[in-house]
């Protein structure tokens, strides 16, 4: 028996690819959000120190 690759992907393969793409996109968004959170914390910290020095 020889196994050959089908010409068109099955519906399950399409669903798997769509789910994997969605997961990749979510991971990318999470990493962007984490960077933004760190920047916001840093800005908040600096603003607190600046306000403290002003009195």
C-alpha positions, 0 to 999 in steps of 0.5 A: 500500500502506498500512501499519497497526500490528498489534493485538497485538505479535509474539513478537519485539516482546515479546522485544525489549521484555522485553530492553529492560526487563531492560537498563533494570533492570540499568542502574538497579541498577548506578547504585545500586551505584556510589553505594553503593560511593562511600559505602562508600569514604568511610566506610572513609576516615573510619574509617581517619582516625579510627583513625589519630588514636586511635593 
